[in-house]
Amino acid sequence: MTNFHLSPRWGQHFLVDKAVRDLIIDRAELNKEDTVVEVGVGRGILTEVLVQKAGRVIGWEIDERLYRLVQEKLKDYSNLTLYREDFLSADLSSTLSLFSSLKIVSNIPYSISSPFFSKILESDIQWNLMILMVQREFGEKILRGKGSPLSVGVNLLYRVEKVREVSPGSFSPPPSVRSLILKLTPSPSRVDSGTYEKVVCWARFLFSQRRKKIEKLLRPMVGKEKAQEILAQAHINPEWRAENLEVEHWIALVSRLEVINDV
C-alpha cells in the first residue's frame, strides 16, 4: 500500500494511530449482540477489530481498491458484509431493517460530514450509539447544539459528548486540521418525528435569514404584538437571531407557533 494513490475528492485521511483506534473501540462498548455500521472502511484499521468484537459488521467503501483490499484482508470473517458503494446513496431501511442493537463506529471522511449526518437524521433507523471521528470545527458546532439547522437537528435526537481531540499525526496523510471523536447516544428528551420535522423546518427558514432578528421574521406571519408574545412565552430574547437559540428554545418556539396555527 505504500504506492496507494489517494483520491482528494473522497477526503481520504487514514487513521494509523492504534491508540486512538483502541479508544474508539473501547467507547463503542461492543458485544456480540451488536450490529456495527462503518462508513468509509479505508484500510480496515477499525474494521479488523470491529469484526472481532461485534456480532456483525456492515461497512461501506466507495473506493474499489480499498474495498478489495479489506475484502481480502478480512475474508475469514463471516460476520463482515462490505458494500462497494456510496453510503449517501444507500437504502438504509432495507439494508438494516432486520438488525437490532445498531451502532455506527466510523472515521467519517471530512468531505461528507454534513450529508452523512443529514442522512442519519432523516432515516428511520434507531441507533443505539455512534462513535464518530469528524473534523474539529464541524464537531464543535455539533457539540454546541446551535448555529445551524444540522446542529439543532442532531441535538433534538441525540446526546452529544466529546471523547477527545485527535492530532493530524494520527492520520496518513495528516490532514491540515485537528479532529474530534464524538459519542452520540439517544437523548433522554428525544422529540418525536413530527416535532423534529417541524423544528428543523423552522430552523432552516430562520437560518436562511440569519442576520435578521427572529421577532422581525415572525411579524409578517403573526403581527408584531403576537410575535413578541410568542417569544416571551418561549423565553427567547426579542433581540436574538437564529444562531442564539438553544434546542429547548426551538422546541418551545415551535410549540407556541403550533398553538397559534391551531386557533
N, C-alpha and C positions, 0 to 999 in steps of 0.2 A: 504493500500500500504506500510505499514511500513516493512513488510517482503518480499517485492519485491526483487527478486534475479536479480542482474544486469548481463548483458552479456558484458564482456570486449571486445569481438571481434566486437561489434557494437558501441563501443565508447560512451556508454550511460552516459551522464552527463546532468541531467535535470535542466533546468532553473527554479529557485524558487523565484528569486527576481522580485517582481511585478513592482518595479520602473523601472528596466531595460526592462521588458516586455512592460510597457506603453510607454517607449521611442521608442522602436522598432515599436510599433503600430502607434505612432504619426508620425514617419518619413516615414511610408508607405503611408501616405496621402490617406487613403482608402475612397471609396464611393461605392454606390450600383451598379455602372456600372462595378466595378472591379471583375475579377475572380482571386483569390489568390491561389497559389500553396504553400503548406507547405511540406517540406521534413523532415521526422522524427518527427511526431507529439508528440511523447513521452507521457507525462501525460496530454497533452492538455492545458497547461497554455497559449500558444499563440492561439491555436485553438478556445478556448472558447470566445475570444474577436474578433477574425477574423470573425467568423460566424455572429457576431452582426454588424460588420462594413462593410463587403463586400457583394456584391451580391451573390457570390458563392465561396465556399472554396473547394479545391480538395487537399486531403492530402495523403501522403504515409507513412506507418509504417510497418517495416519488422518484428517487434516483435508481435506475435499474442496476447500475454497477454495485451500489451498496445493498440493494435488495438481494442480489445474487450472492454477494459476499456473506451476508448474515444467514441466508438460507443454507449455504454450505457449512458455515461455521457452527451452526446450531441444528444441523439436520437430525441429530439423535434425540431431540426433544419433541415428543409427540404433542405436547401441550402448547406449542407455538404455532400461531397462524399469522402469516405475513401477507399484506396486500401491497402490490406494487401499483399504487395509485395515489392521487392527491386526496389527503384526508378531508379537505374542504369540500370535495365533491362526493364524499362517501354517504351512503344511506345508512345512518347510524341506527335508526329504528329497526330496520330489517336485519342488520348485521348483529346487533347486540340484544335484541328483544328476548332471547332465550336465556340470557345470563343474569345472575343476581350478584350482589356484593361487588359492584363495579367501581373500579378506581382508575385514575389516569396518573401515570408516572412518566414524565417526559421533559426533555430538554427542548423546549419549543423554539423552532427557527425564528429569529427576530422578524423576518420578513412576513410572517403570517400571524403575529401575535394578536392583533385586533380581530381579523376574521376568524381565528381559532376560537377566541372567547365568544364571539358572536354566535358561532355555530353551536358551541356547548350550551349557551344560554337559550338558544332558540329550539334546541332539540327537546324531546320529551323524555330523555334518559335521566334516571335518578342516580347521580354519582354519590357514592359514599365518602369519597375522599379524593383530592387531587394534590399531587406534589409536582410543581411546575417550575422549571428554570426559565426566567424571562429576562429581558434587558432591564437594567436597574431603573431607569427613568420610567419605563412603562409599568414596572411592578410597583413603584412608589405611588403612581396615580391610582392603581387598583387598590392599594392599601388605604389610601386616603378616603376612598369611597365617594369622592365628589370630583367635579372638574370636567366630566364628560358623561354622556349617556351610557357608555360602556361601563365605566367605573360604578355608576349608580346601579346599573343592572346586575353586575356581579355581586354587589353588596346587598341587594334585595334578596338574594337567594343563598349566599354563602358567607360564612365567617372566614375572613382572610387574615392570615398570620404570616409574618416574616420569619423564615427559618434562619437564613444567613445570607450575607453578601458574598459574591464569588468574584475573584480577580480574573483578569484576562488570561493570566498564565495557566489557568486550569483548562484551557481550550487549545486546540490546534486546528487552524491557525488562531492566534489570540485575536479576539475582537478589539475594537477601539474603545469599547465601553465596558463597564462592570455589569455584573448580572446579579439577580436576586433569585433565591429559592423561596417560593410561596407555598403555603399549605392552605388548602380550601376545604372546609367541611360544611355540611348543610347548616344554615343559620337556624338557631332556636326560634327566631322571629321571622322565619321564611314566609314570604307572602304567597298567596295562591296565584295561579297562572293569569287569571283575569286582572287582578291588581297589578301584577308585574307588567302586563302588556299596556295597561293604561298609564302607569308611571313612566315607562320608557317612552311611550308616545309623547307625553307632555315634556319629558326631558329633552327629546330630540327637537321639539318645537322651540322650547325656551333657550336651548343651547344654540339653535340656529341663528339667534339674535342675542348672542351672549353679552354684548356691550350694553344692552338695554336692561333697565330695572324690571323686575317681574311685575310690579304693580302697573307699570305703563303698558306692558304687553297684555295684561288682563283687562284693562279698561275698555277696549273696543268690544269685548265679549260680554262683560257684565256691568260696565259702568264704573266710574271712579270710586264711589262710595262703597259699592259691593266688593270691589277688588280689595280695598283697604280692610274691609270686614273679614274677608276670606283669609287674608294674610295674617291678621291679628289672631284669628281662631287657630291657624296653623303654626303660630309662634314664629312667623317669618318677618324679619325687619323689612319695612317697605323700601329701604334703600338697597336691599340685596339684589344681586343678579343670580343667574342660574348657578354659577360657579361657587356661590356661598352656601348652597343648600346641602345639608346632611341627608342621609337616607330617610330618617324619621320625618324631616320636613317635607320631602317629596310625597311620602305616604299620606301625611296629614293634608297637604295641599290638594292632592287628587281626590281624597275623601271629601273635602269641602266642596270642590268643584262638582263632584258627582251629586251631592245634595242639591246644589243649585240647578243642575240639569234636570233633576227629577221633579222639581217643583213646577 
